[in-house]
Amino acid sequence: MLPWLLPVPRPFWRISAIALTLGGGSFALVFLGLKTTSPSAAAIILQLGVPFTVLLSILLLGERIHWRRGFGIALTLAGVLVVSWNPHGLSLSTGLWFVAASALAGAIGAILMKQVGGVKPFRFQAWVGLISASVLAPLSLTLEYPPPL
């Protein structure tokens, strides 16, 4: 992707924020969560990304949704609630909180991405990949055992 890094897209702060939330932040959080929770539970909690994105679109971008989409969001939230419910009430492990934070980070990145115009897809992907790698590589080298190298 190196050929697509130049010229630097504008506004660069927004591309960086997208890369840190949608790329590096989201992946870092989901893999931290997967260290202490089951992949099947994580897959269900990750479904929160869709309602998070829609709700943020309504709040931050002023988008409007039809009642059917609202009903779908309610079903998604109810499904997550059912999966995380135990006889003593709502129970999310630390790992599942990381996974939920990953879904929220991805939703924030998606909202930021909707506000970017005029950046070609390969240039956008090249910068997201470079910035994400600059975050994920040090985290991987620091937190993974045995080291991946």
N, CA and C atoms as a LAMMPS dump frame, in Angstrom:
ITEM: TIMESTEP
0
ITEM: NUMBER OF ATOMS
447
ITEM: BOX BOUNDS ff ff ff
-5.0000000000000000e+02 5.0000000000000000e+02
-5.0000000000000000e+02 5.0000000000000000e+02
-5.0000000000000000e+02 5.0000000000000000e+02
ITEM: ATOMS id mol type element x y z
1 1 1 N 0.814 -1.208 0
2 1 2 C 0 0 0
3 1 3 C 0.858 1.273 0
4 2 1 N 2.176 1.131 0.045
5 2 2 C 3.052 2.305 0.086
6 2 3 C 2.804 3.315 -1.035
7 3 1 N 2.539 2.895 -2.269
8 3 2 C 2.327 3.893 -3.325
9 3 3 C 1.14 4.826 -3.053
10 4 1 N 0.211 4.411 -2.222
11 4 2 C -0.988 5.222 -1.994
12 4 3 C -0.896 6.123 -0.768
13 5 1 N 0.27 6.188 -0.133
14 5 2 C 0.399 7.045 1.047
15 5 3 C 0.527 8.531 0.703
16 6 1 N 0.945 8.836 -0.528
17 6 2 C 1.103 10.236 -0.906
18 6 3 C 0.119 10.599 -2
19 7 1 N -0.439 11.757 -1.974
20 7 2 C -0.322 12.801 -0.958
21 7 3 C -1.12 12.435 0.295
22 8 1 N -0.745 13.065 1.382
23 8 2 C -1.409 12.831 2.662
24 8 3 C -2.842 13.354 2.572
25 9 1 N -3.815 12.519 2.948
26 9 2 C -5.217 12.965 2.867
27 9 3 C -5.536 14.038 3.893
28 10 1 N -6.482 14.879 3.552
29 10 2 C -6.934 15.944 4.445
30 10 3 C -8.382 15.721 4.801
31 11 1 N -8.848 16.009 5.956
32 11 2 C -8.063 16.401 7.123
33 11 3 C -7.392 15.182 7.753
34 12 1 N -6.102 15.3 7.96
35 12 2 C -5.323 14.168 8.452
36 12 3 C -5.723 13.766 9.86
37 13 1 N -6.141 14.708 10.683
38 13 2 C -6.541 14.362 12.054
39 13 3 C -7.724 13.398 12.031
40 14 1 N -8.635 13.581 11.078
41 14 2 C -9.81 12.694 11.011
42 14 3 C -9.403 11.294 10.544
43 15 1 N -8.514 11.211 9.561
44 15 2 C -8.015 9.905 9.102
45 15 3 C -7.308 9.202 10.258
46 16 1 N -6.527 9.944 11.029
47 16 2 C -5.834 9.361 12.186
48 16 3 C -6.827 8.872 13.235
49 17 1 N -7.837 9.662 13.503
50 17 2 C -8.851 9.264 14.493
51 17 3 C -9.594 8.02 14.027
52 18 1 N -9.896 7.937 12.741
53 18 2 C -10.568 6.749 12.196
54 18 3 C -9.669 5.529 12.351
55 19 1 N -8.406 5.696 12.019
56 19 2 C -7.472 4.57 12.127
57 19 3 C -7.33 4.105 13.568
58 20 1 N -7.294 5.044 14.498
59 20 2 C -7.12 4.674 15.906
60 20 3 C -8.366 4.033 16.497
61 21 1 N -9.533 4.4 16.015
62 21 2 C -10.761 3.813 16.558
63 21 3 C -11.177 2.564 15.782
64 22 1 N -11.313 2.69 14.477
65 22 2 C -11.799 1.591 13.649
66 22 3 C -10.745 0.508 13.485
67 23 1 N -9.496 0.903 13.42
68 23 2 C -8.424 -0.071 13.225
69 23 3 C -7.772 -0.487 14.528
70 24 1 N -6.763 0.27 14.929
71 24 2 C -5.955 -0.095 16.095
72 24 3 C -6.728 -0.256 17.38
73 25 1 N -7.573 0.699 17.701
74 25 2 C -8.302 0.639 18.972
75 25 3 C -9.279 -0.509 19.03
76 26 1 N -10.048 -0.688 17.986
77 26 2 C -11.049 -1.745 17.961
78 26 3 C -10.399 -3.127 18.042
79 27 1 N -9.353 -3.347 17.256
80 27 2 C -8.686 -4.649 17.273
81 27 3 C -7.979 -4.897 18.598
82 28 1 N -7.321 -3.894 19.139
83 28 2 C -6.635 -4.069 20.423
84 28 3 C -7.63 -4.451 21.51
85 29 1 N -8.753 -3.77 21.558
86 29 2 C -9.754 -4.047 22.591
87 29 3 C -10.386 -5.427 22.431
88 30 1 N -10.689 -5.825 21.202
89 30 2 C -11.325 -7.131 21.018
90 30 3 C -10.364 -8.258 21.388
91 31 1 N -9.086 -8.117 21.067
92 31 2 C -8.15 -9.181 21.404
93 31 3 C -7.821 -9.208 22.894
94 32 1 N -7.833 -8.045 23.535
95 32 2 C -7.716 -8.045 25.002
96 32 3 C -8.903 -8.77 25.623
97 33 1 N -10.09 -8.523 25.093
98 33 2 C -11.282 -9.188 25.6
99 33 3 C -11.256 -10.684 25.369
100 34 1 N -10.744 -11.11 24.212
101 34 2 C -10.713 -12.533 23.889
102 34 3 C -9.741 -13.319 24.764
103 35 1 N -8.852 -12.619 25.464
104 35 2 C -7.935 -13.324 26.369
105 35 3 C -8.691 -13.937 27.547
106 36 1 N -9.834 -13.356 27.924
107 36 2 C -10.514 -13.818 29.133
108 36 3 C -11.973 -14.207 28.915
109 37 1 N -12.425 -14.273 27.689
110 37 2 C -13.818 -14.639 27.443
111 37 3 C -13.902 -15.594 26.272
112 38 1 N -15.028 -16.225 26.132
113 38 2 C -15.196 -17.195 25.043
114 38 3 C -15.476 -16.461 23.731
115 39 1 N -14.978 -17.013 22.631
116 39 2 C -15.234 -16.389 21.333
117 39 3 C -16.723 -16.292 20.994
118 40 1 N -17.519 -17.27 21.415
119 40 2 C -18.948 -17.22 21.098
120 40 3 C -19.641 -16.07 21.824
121 41 1 N -19.294 -15.853 23.097
122 41 2 C -19.87 -14.72 23.83
123 41 3 C -19.384 -13.403 23.23
124 42 1 N -18.118 -13.361 22.846
125 42 2 C -17.572 -12.143 22.237
126 42 3 C -18.274 -11.832 20.924
127 43 1 N -18.574 -12.865 20.133
128 43 2 C -19.255 -12.654 18.85
129 43 3 C -20.629 -12.03 19.064
130 44 1 N -21.303 -12.423 20.125
131 44 2 C -22.633 -11.851 20.392
132 44 3 C -22.496 -10.405 20.872
133 45 1 N -21.545 -10.141 21.745
134 45 2 C -21.359 -8.775 22.252
135 45 3 C -20.921 -7.847 21.115
136 46 1 N -20.141 -8.358 20.166
137 46 2 C -19.709 -7.53 19.034
138 46 3 C -20.886 -7.058 18.185
139 47 1 N -22.015 -7.738 18.273
140 47 2 C -23.193 -7.311 17.529
141 47 3 C -23.696 -5.948 18.003
142 48 1 N -23.21 -5.486 19.144
143 48 2 C -23.572 -4.151 19.621
144 48 3 C -23.049 -3.056 18.696
145 49 1 N -22.093 -3.391 17.846
146 49 2 C -21.531 -2.388 16.939
147 49 3 C -22.573 -1.744 16.044
148 50 1 N -23.526 -2.53 15.562
149 50 2 C -24.552 -1.986 14.676
150 50 3 C -25.459 -0.999 15.411
151 51 1 N -26.058 -1.367 16.555
152 51 2 C -26.883 -0.364 17.235
153 51 3 C -26.068 0.832 17.729
154 52 1 N -24.819 0.61 18.151
155 52 2 C -23.984 1.741 18.553
156 52 3 C -23.825 2.714 17.384
157 53 1 N -23.546 2.184 16.2
158 53 2 C -23.34 3.039 15.029
159 53 3 C -24.612 3.809 14.681
160 54 1 N -25.743 3.125 14.708
161 54 2 C -27.004 3.795 14.371
162 54 3 C -27.335 4.864 15.407
163 55 1 N -27.183 4.533 16.682
164 55 2 C -27.488 5.519 17.726
165 55 3 C -26.559 6.727 17.65
166 56 1 N -25.284 6.491 17.382
167 56 2 C -24.356 7.62 17.223
168 56 3 C -24.69 8.441 15.979
169 57 1 N -25.144 7.773 14.918
170 57 2 C -25.56 8.505 13.706
171 57 3 C -26.735 9.419 14.002
172 58 1 N -27.652 8.936 14.831
173 58 2 C -28.81 9.758 15.196
174 58 3 C -28.361 10.937 16.048
175 59 1 N -27.525 10.662 17.054
176 59 2 C -27.106 11.713 17.987
177 59 3 C -26.154 12.727 17.371
178 60 1 N -25.176 12.248 16.601
179 60 2 C -24.116 13.136 16.118
180 60 3 C -24.328 13.669 14.706
181 61 1 N -25.023 12.894 13.879
182 61 2 C -25.195 13.304 12.489
183 61 3 C -26.619 13.709 12.155
184 62 1 N -27.515 13.559 13.128
185 62 2 C -28.902 13.945 12.902
186 62 3 C -29.664 13.036 11.958
187 63 1 N -29.184 11.81 11.786
188 63 2 C -29.885 10.882 10.899
189 63 3 C -31.186 10.425 11.545
190 64 1 N -32.11 10.042 10.697
191 64 2 C -33.414 9.562 11.17
192 64 3 C -33.57 8.112 10.752
193 65 1 N -34.235 7.33 11.593
194 65 2 C -34.444 5.923 11.266
195 65 3 C -35.936 5.602 11.277
196 66 1 N -36.287 4.592 10.546
197 66 2 C -37.654 4.101 10.483
198 66 3 C -37.902 3.209 11.693
199 67 1 N -39.17 3.013 12.046
200 67 2 C -39.487 2.223 13.233
201 67 3 C -38.965 0.795 13.127
202 68 1 N -38.87 0.235 11.911
203 68 2 C -38.361 -1.126 11.759
204 68 3 C -36.903 -1.229 12.169
205 69 1 N -36.121 -0.24 11.799
206 69 2 C -34.709 -0.24 12.196
207 69 3 C -34.594 -0.077 13.7
208 70 1 N -35.427 0.77 14.277
209 70 2 C -35.452 0.921 15.736
210 70 3 C -35.821 -0.377 16.431
211 71 1 N -36.772 -1.1 15.843
212 71 2 C -37.165 -2.395 16.389
213 71 3 C -35.999 -3.385 16.309
214 72 1 N -35.264 -3.36 15.211
215 72 2 C -34.084 -4.225 15.06
216 72 3 C -33.017 -3.915 16.093
217 73 1 N -32.807 -2.632 16.355
218 73 2 C -31.849 -2.239 17.387
219 73 3 C -32.295 -2.761 18.743
220 74 1 N -33.585 -2.619 19.036
221 74 2 C -34.113 -3.118 20.315
222 74 3 C -33.923 -4.625 20.422
223 75 1 N -34.145 -5.369 19.329
224 75 2 C -33.936 -6.818 19.345
225 75 3 C -32.471 -7.171 19.598
226 76 1 N -31.567 -6.431 18.972
227 76 2 C -30.145 -6.677 19.188
228 76 3 C -29.778 -6.457 20.641
229 77 1 N -30.228 -5.347 21.199
230 77 2 C -29.922 -5.057 22.602
231 77 3 C -30.553 -6.098 23.521
232 78 1 N -31.762 -6.541 23.2
233 78 2 C -32.408 -7.579 24.004
234 78 3 C -31.638 -8.891 23.922
235 79 1 N -31.138 -9.227 22.746
236 79 2 C -30.342 -10.447 22.589
237 79 3 C -29.076 -10.421 23.411
238 80 1 N -28.396 -9.28 23.41
239 80 2 C -27.188 -9.14 24.227
240 80 3 C -27.537 -9.249 25.706
241 81 1 N -28.654 -8.657 26.084
242 81 2 C -29.104 -8.729 27.476
243 81 3 C -29.396 -10.174 27.885
244 82 1 N -30.063 -10.916 27.018
245 82 2 C -30.381 -12.317 27.321
246 82 3 C -29.103 -13.136 27.487
247 83 1 N -28.139 -12.924 26.605
248 83 2 C -26.889 -13.679 26.667
249 83 3 C -26.097 -13.343 27.923
250 84 1 N -26.15 -12.093 28.37
251 84 2 C -25.344 -11.7 29.519
252 84 3 C -26.095 -11.766 30.842
253 85 1 N -27.289 -12.279 30.837
254 85 2 C -28.087 -12.362 32.063
255 85 3 C -27.827 -13.682 32.769
256 86 1 N -27.712 -13.62 34.094
257 86 2 C -27.658 -14.837 34.897
258 86 3 C -28.677 -14.693 36.02
259 87 1 N -28.895 -15.716 36.83
260 87 2 C -29.936 -15.62 37.866
261 87 3 C -29.751 -14.465 38.848
262 88 1 N -28.553 -13.931 38.942
263 88 2 C -28.286 -12.837 39.877
264 88 3 C -28.328 -11.468 39.21
265 89 1 N -28.65 -11.415 37.937
266 89 2 C -28.728 -10.14 37.229
267 89 3 C -27.765 -10.1 36.056
268 90 1 N -27.561 -8.91 35.544
269 90 2 C -26.671 -8.702 34.4
270 90 3 C -25.243 -8.961 34.825
271 91 1 N -24.522 -9.733 34.01
272 91 2 C -23.153 -10.074 34.357
273 91 3 C -22.289 -10.072 33.104
274 92 1 N -21.412 -9.112 33.021
275 92 2 C -20.434 -9.078 31.942
276 92 3 C -19.052 -9.179 32.557
277 93 1 N -18.275 -10.12 32.06
278 93 2 C -16.897 -10.257 32.534
279 93 3 C -16.077 -9.07 32.035
280 94 1 N -14.899 -8.934 32.568
281 94 2 C -13.999 -7.87 32.124
282 94 3 C -13.714 -8.011 30.634
283 95 1 N -13.521 -9.252 30.189
284 95 2 C -13.266 -9.489 28.766
285 95 3 C -14.408 -9.021 27.887
286 96 1 N -15.639 -9.256 28.336
287 96 2 C -16.783 -8.824 27.53
288 96 3 C -16.925 -7.307 27.538
289 97 1 N -16.517 -6.654 28.607
290 97 2 C -16.515 -5.182 28.607
291 97 3 C -15.514 -4.661 27.58
292 98 1 N -14.353 -5.324 27.461
293 98 2 C -13.381 -4.939 26.431
294 98 3 C -13.975 -5.133 25.035
295 99 1 N -14.702 -6.238 24.845
296 99 2 C -15.32 -6.506 23.546
297 99 3 C -16.391 -5.458 23.245
298 100 1 N -17.187 -5.087 24.24
299 100 2 C -18.194 -4.04 24.045
300 100 3 C -17.523 -2.705 23.718
301 101 1 N -16.407 -2.416 24.383
302 101 2 C -15.659 -1.187 24.078
303 101 3 C -15.115 -1.233 22.651
304 102 1 N -14.728 -2.415 22.188
305 102 2 C -14.278 -2.577 20.814
306 102 3 C -15.401 -2.256 19.841
307 103 1 N -16.6 -2.732 20.144
308 103 2 C -17.761 -2.44 19.29
309 103 3 C -18.031 -0.936 19.263
310 104 1 N -17.912 -0.285 20.405
311 104 2 C -18.124 1.164 20.469
312 104 3 C -17.038 1.906 19.688
313 105 1 N -15.787 1.476 19.822
314 105 2 C -14.696 2.113 19.077
315 105 3 C -14.929 1.976 17.573
316 106 1 N -15.352 0.797 17.139
317 106 2 C -15.652 0.604 15.72
318 106 3 C -16.789 1.498 15.248
319 107 1 N -17.793 1.676 16.101
320 107 2 C -18.922 2.551 15.751
321 107 3 C -18.475 4 15.634
322 108 1 N -17.636 4.438 16.539
323 108 2 C -17.116 5.813 16.473
324 108 3 C -16.311 6.001 15.193
325 109 1 N -15.474 5.018 14.862
326 109 2 C -14.708 5.089 13.62
327 109 3 C -15.601 5.145 12.394
328 110 1 N -16.684 4.377 12.404
329 110 2 C -17.617 4.382 11.275
330 110 3 C -18.29 5.746 11.124
331 111 1 N -18.643 6.376 12.244
332 111 2 C -19.256 7.706 12.197
333 111 3 C -18.262 8.731 11.649
334 112 1 N -17.022 8.646 12.109
335 112 2 C -16.003 9.564 11.599
336 112 3 C -15.779 9.346 10.102
337 113 1 N -15.832 8.091 9.671
338 113 2 C -15.592 7.77 8.267
339 113 3 C -16.697 8.34 7.376
340 114 1 N -17.916 8.417 7.891
341 114 2 C -19.021 8.97 7.096
342 114 3 C -18.802 10.447 6.797
343 115 1 N -17.94 11.099 7.561
344 115 2 C -17.713 12.535 7.396
345 115 3 C -16.498 12.849 6.542
346 116 1 N -15.864 11.816 5.978
347 116 2 C -14.679 12.022 5.139
348 116 3 C -15.116 11.971 3.683
349 117 1 N -14.691 12.953 2.946
350 117 2 C -15.005 12.981 1.525
351 117 3 C -13.757 13.236 0.709
352 118 1 N -13.739 12.74 -0.495
353 118 2 C -12.644 13.044 -1.407
354 118 3 C -11.373 12.249 -1.19
355 119 1 N -11.4 11.225 -0.357
356 119 2 C -10.213 10.393 -0.162
357 119 3 C -10.456 9.076 -0.887
358 120 1 N -9.558 8.752 -1.804
359 120 2 C -9.687 7.52 -2.575
360 120 3 C -9.567 6.31 -1.643
361 121 1 N -10.29 5.235 -1.928
362 121 2 C -10.306 4.072 -1.027
363 121 3 C -8.922 3.484 -0.723
364 122 1 N -8.057 3.348 -1.739
365 122 2 C -6.731 2.783 -1.465
366 122 3 C -5.899 3.704 -0.579
367 123 1 N -5.986 5.013 -0.791
368 123 2 C -5.245 5.954 0.051
369 123 3 C -5.763 5.879 1.489
370 124 1 N -7.062 5.837 1.619
371 124 2 C -7.684 5.725 2.943
372 124 3 C -7.211 4.453 3.641
373 125 1 N -7.26 3.321 2.928
374 125 2 C -6.87 2.038 3.51
375 125 3 C -5.386 2.011 3.856
376 126 1 N -4.563 2.611 3.013
377 126 2 C -3.124 2.644 3.28
378 126 3 C -2.837 3.381 4.585
379 127 1 N -3.471 4.522 4.8
380 127 2 C -3.23 5.286 6.022
381 127 3 C -3.806 4.608 7.25
382 128 1 N -4.987 4.026 7.119
383 128 2 C -5.564 3.301 8.253
384 128 3 C -4.652 2.129 8.629
385 129 1 N -4.15 1.418 7.63
386 129 2 C -3.242 0.299 7.9
387 129 3 C -1.956 0.737 8.56
388 130 1 N -1.351 1.814 8.065
389 130 2 C -0.091 2.301 8.639
390 130 3 C -0.273 2.768 10.079
391 131 1 N -1.294 3.549 10.326
392 131 2 C -1.52 4.065 11.686
393 131 3 C -1.917 2.929 12.627
394 132 1 N -2.752 2.019 12.165
395 132 2 C -3.146 0.884 13.001
396 132 3 C -1.947 0.018 13.351
397 133 1 N -1.093 -0.243 12.363
398 133 2 C 0.096 -1.054 12.619
399 133 3 C 1.029 -0.368 13.615
400 134 1 N 1.096 0.952 13.562
401 134 2 C 1.973 1.665 14.5
402 134 3 C 1.456 1.571 15.932
403 135 1 N 0.175 1.282 16.101
404 135 2 C -0.397 1.089 17.438
405 135 3 C -0.346 -0.385 17.83
406 136 1 N -0.754 -1.246 16.916
407 136 2 C -0.881 -2.666 17.24
408 136 3 C 0.459 -3.389 17.373
409 137 1 N 1.46 -3.017 16.592
410 137 2 C 2.75 -3.705 16.67
411 137 3 C 3.393 -3.55 18.054
412 138 1 N 3.499 -2.328 18.597
413 138 2 C 4.083 -2.222 19.946
414 138 3 C 3.24 -2.933 21.007
415 139 1 N 1.915 -2.857 20.877
416 139 2 C 1.055 -3.554 21.832
417 139 3 C 1.274 -5.059 21.766
418 140 1 N 1.365 -5.587 20.568
419 140 2 C 1.579 -7.017 20.391
420 140 3 C 2.927 -7.442 20.969
421 141 1 N 3.957 -6.667 20.686
422 141 2 C 5.29 -7.005 21.204
423 141 3 C 5.347 -6.903 22.722
424 142 1 N 4.555 -6.022 23.302
425 142 2 C 4.564 -5.817 24.746
426 142 3 C 3.685 -6.825 25.489
427 143 1 N 2.507 -7.105 24.959
428 143 2 C 1.51 -7.861 25.712
429 143 3 C 1.432 -9.354 25.384
430 144 1 N 1.912 -9.769 24.23
431 144 2 C 1.791 -11.176 23.863
432 144 3 C 2.956 -11.979 24.409
433 145 1 N 2.628 -13.161 24.903
434 145 2 C 3.666 -14.072 25.369
435 145 3 C 3.351 -15.454 24.868
436 146 1 N 4.28 -16.146 24.286
437 146 2 C 5.62 -15.711 23.945
438 146 3 C 5.579 -14.676 22.822
439 147 1 N 6.643 -13.893 22.72
440 147 2 C 6.675 -12.856 21.691
441 147 3 C 6.437 -13.451 20.295
442 148 1 N 5.7 -12.711 19.441
443 148 2 C 5.345 -13.236 18.124
444 148 3 C 6.525 -13.374 17.171
445 149 1 N 7.696 -12.828 17.502
446 149 2 C 8.844 -12.892 16.579
447 149 3 C 9.639 -14.152 16.741
